[in-house]
């Protein structure tokens, strides 16, 4: 009995220290579950004819096809008790990937992504966004993410987030400017 009690006390600190992902289905194993917007699962890119190769061969993650004249986005609502968080997004892009260089796509982004309640803002060309809406404070914070300069490999964006109100509804928006190809999200982790 003493061994069992000691084992329980040793296990408790490890459980308390484990960072919890506030995002549901952050590894996209459940496809589009809990995600809303323009994401597509790998099966949606499969060729209907097994003798004809698909344009894109995607085996995991959630792909966001870039639109030619409008922003694409994914959203998810979440709650957390933490006031300070970190975000890690792991992604790749297809060989035909590029963002538009048209300046007007990078101004008044709040309107372009359908968030007219946000104050207007602009970002540099060749960037996409991770946006956090803290409904408890009625504010949003955005993090521009520069597009990779190559199309091979996996890329990771990491940043610290702070100033959230505990127990309040929040939303993450991943927004992509017009362009060509796909951004393939492998994982989105928001943790304390």
C-alpha positions as CSV (number, residue, x, y, z in Angstrom):
1,X,0.0,0.0,0.0
2,X,2.8,2.4,0.8
3,X,4.3,1.9,-2.7
4,X,1.0,2.7,-4.3
5,X,0.6,5.9,-2.3
6,X,4.2,7.0,-3.2
7,X,3.6,6.2,-6.8
8,X,0.5,8.4,-6.8
9,X,2.4,11.3,-5.2
10,X,5.2,11.0,-7.8
11,X,2.7,11.0,-10.7
12,X,0.7,14.1,-9.7
13,X,3.5,16.7,-10.4
14,X,4.0,15.3,-13.9
15,X,0.3,15.6,-14.7
16,X,0.2,19.1,-13.4
17,X,3.3,20.2,-15.5
18,X,2.0,18.7,-18.8
19,X,1.0,21.5,-21.3
20,X,-2.5,21.1,-22.6
21,X,-3.4,22.0,-26.1
22,X,-6.4,24.4,-25.9
23,X,-7.2,23.6,-29.5
24,X,-9.3,20.6,-30.3
25,X,-8.2,18.4,-33.1
26,X,-5.0,20.4,-33.4
27,X,-3.3,17.5,-35.2
28,X,-6.2,17.3,-37.7
29,X,-6.5,13.5,-37.1
30,X,-10.2,14.1,-37.0
31,X,-10.2,16.0,-40.3
32,X,-12.2,19.2,-40.1
33,X,-13.8,18.4,-36.7
34,X,-13.9,21.7,-34.6
35,X,-12.4,23.7,-37.5
36,X,-14.6,26.0,-39.7
37,X,-13.7,27.6,-43.0
38,X,-11.7,26.6,-46.0
39,X,-9.8,23.5,-44.8
40,X,-9.8,20.3,-46.8
41,X,-8.9,16.8,-45.7
42,X,-6.4,14.7,-47.6
43,X,-9.2,12.4,-48.9
44,X,-10.7,15.4,-50.7
45,X,-7.6,15.6,-53.0
46,X,-7.7,11.9,-54.0
47,X,-8.2,11.2,-57.6
48,X,-11.6,9.6,-58.4
49,X,-9.8,7.5,-61.0
50,X,-7.1,5.3,-59.4
51,X,-5.1,5.3,-62.8
52,X,-5.0,9.1,-62.8
53,X,-2.7,10.7,-60.3
54,X,-4.1,13.5,-58.1
55,X,-2.8,17.0,-58.5
56,X,-1.7,17.0,-54.9
57,X,-0.6,14.0,-52.8
58,X,-1.5,14.8,-49.2
59,X,-1.4,12.1,-46.6
60,X,-2.0,14.0,-43.3
61,X,-2.9,17.4,-41.9
62,X,-5.5,19.9,-43.2
63,X,-4.9,21.7,-46.5
64,X,-6.0,25.2,-47.1
65,X,-6.3,25.9,-50.9
66,X,-5.4,29.5,-51.6
67,X,-8.1,31.5,-53.4
68,X,-7.0,33.6,-56.4
69,X,-8.9,36.8,-55.3
70,X,-9.9,36.5,-51.7
71,X,-8.5,35.5,-48.3
72,X,-8.9,31.9,-47.1
73,X,-9.3,31.1,-43.4
74,X,-9.8,28.6,-40.7
75,X,-11.4,29.3,-37.3
76,X,-11.9,27.6,-34.0
77,X,-13.4,28.7,-30.7
78,X,-11.7,27.6,-27.5
79,X,-11.5,28.3,-23.8
80,X,-8.6,28.3,-21.4
81,X,-7.9,29.1,-17.8
82,X,-4.5,30.4,-18.7
83,X,-3.7,34.1,-19.2
84,X,-0.4,33.4,-20.9
85,X,-0.1,30.9,-23.8
86,X,2.2,29.8,-26.5
87,X,1.4,28.9,-30.1
88,X,3.2,26.5,-32.4
89,X,2.0,26.0,-35.9
90,X,3.7,23.3,-38.1
91,X,3.0,23.4,-41.8
92,X,4.2,22.8,-45.3
93,X,3.4,24.2,-48.7
94,X,2.9,22.7,-52.2
95,X,5.5,23.2,-54.9
96,X,3.2,25.7,-56.8
97,X,2.7,27.8,-53.6
98,X,2.9,31.6,-53.7
99,X,1.0,34.5,-52.2
100,X,-0.2,37.3,-54.3
101,X,2.0,40.4,-54.5
102,X,-1.0,42.8,-55.1
103,X,-0.7,45.5,-52.4
104,X,-4.5,45.9,-51.9
105,X,-4.8,42.3,-50.5
106,X,-2.7,43.3,-47.5
107,X,-4.7,46.4,-46.4
108,X,-7.9,46.6,-44.5
109,X,-7.6,42.9,-43.7
110,X,-10.3,42.9,-41.1
111,X,-12.8,43.6,-43.9
112,X,-11.2,41.1,-46.3
113,X,-11.5,38.2,-43.8
114,X,-15.1,39.1,-42.8
115,X,-14.3,40.5,-39.4
116,X,-15.8,44.0,-39.8
117,X,-16.0,44.4,-36.0
118,X,-12.1,44.5,-35.9
119,X,-10.3,47.7,-36.3
120,X,-8.8,48.0,-39.8
121,X,-5.2,46.8,-40.1
122,X,-2.6,46.1,-42.7
123,X,0.4,43.7,-42.9
124,X,3.4,43.4,-45.2
125,X,3.1,41.5,-48.4
126,X,3.9,37.8,-48.4
127,X,2.6,37.1,-44.9
128,X,-0.3,35.1,-43.5
129,X,-1.9,35.5,-40.1
130,X,-2.6,33.8,-36.8
131,X,-5.3,36.0,-35.1
132,X,-6.6,35.6,-31.5
133,X,-9.9,37.1,-30.4
134,X,-10.4,37.4,-26.7
135,X,-14.1,37.9,-26.4
136,X,-13.8,38.7,-22.7
137,X,-11.8,41.8,-23.5
138,X,-13.4,42.4,-26.9
139,X,-10.0,42.7,-28.5
140,X,-7.9,40.8,-31.1
141,X,-4.2,40.3,-31.5
142,X,-2.6,39.3,-34.8
143,X,0.7,37.6,-35.5
144,X,2.0,38.0,-39.1
145,X,3.8,34.9,-40.3
146,X,6.2,35.3,-43.2
147,X,5.7,32.9,-46.1
148,X,8.6,30.4,-46.6
149,X,11.1,31.3,-49.2
150,X,11.2,27.7,-50.4
151,X,8.6,25.0,-50.9
152,X,10.4,22.0,-49.7
153,X,10.3,20.9,-46.1
154,X,8.3,21.6,-43.0
155,X,8.1,25.0,-41.3
156,X,7.3,26.0,-37.7
157,X,5.9,29.3,-36.3
158,X,6.2,29.7,-32.5
159,X,5.2,32.7,-30.4
160,X,4.2,33.7,-26.9
161,X,0.7,35.1,-26.3
162,X,-0.3,37.0,-23.1
163,X,-3.0,39.0,-21.4
164,X,-5.9,36.6,-21.8
165,X,-8.8,36.5,-19.4
166,X,-9.4,33.1,-17.8
167,X,-12.6,31.2,-18.5
168,X,-13.5,33.5,-21.4
169,X,-14.4,32.4,-24.9
170,X,-11.6,32.9,-27.5
171,X,-11.2,32.3,-31.2
172,X,-8.2,31.5,-33.3
173,X,-8.3,32.6,-36.9
174,X,-5.7,31.4,-39.4
175,X,-6.0,33.6,-42.4
176,X,-4.2,33.3,-45.8
177,X,-4.0,36.0,-48.5
178,X,-4.9,35.2,-52.1
179,X,-2.4,33.1,-54.1
180,X,-1.7,29.7,-55.6
181,X,-1.2,26.2,-54.2
182,X,-1.9,24.9,-50.7
183,X,-0.8,25.6,-47.2
184,X,-0.9,22.2,-45.4
185,X,-1.3,22.5,-41.7
186,X,0.3,19.6,-39.8
187,X,-0.5,20.8,-36.3
188,X,-1.7,23.8,-34.3
189,X,-0.9,23.8,-30.6
190,X,-2.0,26.6,-28.2
191,X,-0.8,25.7,-24.7
192,X,-0.1,27.2,-21.3
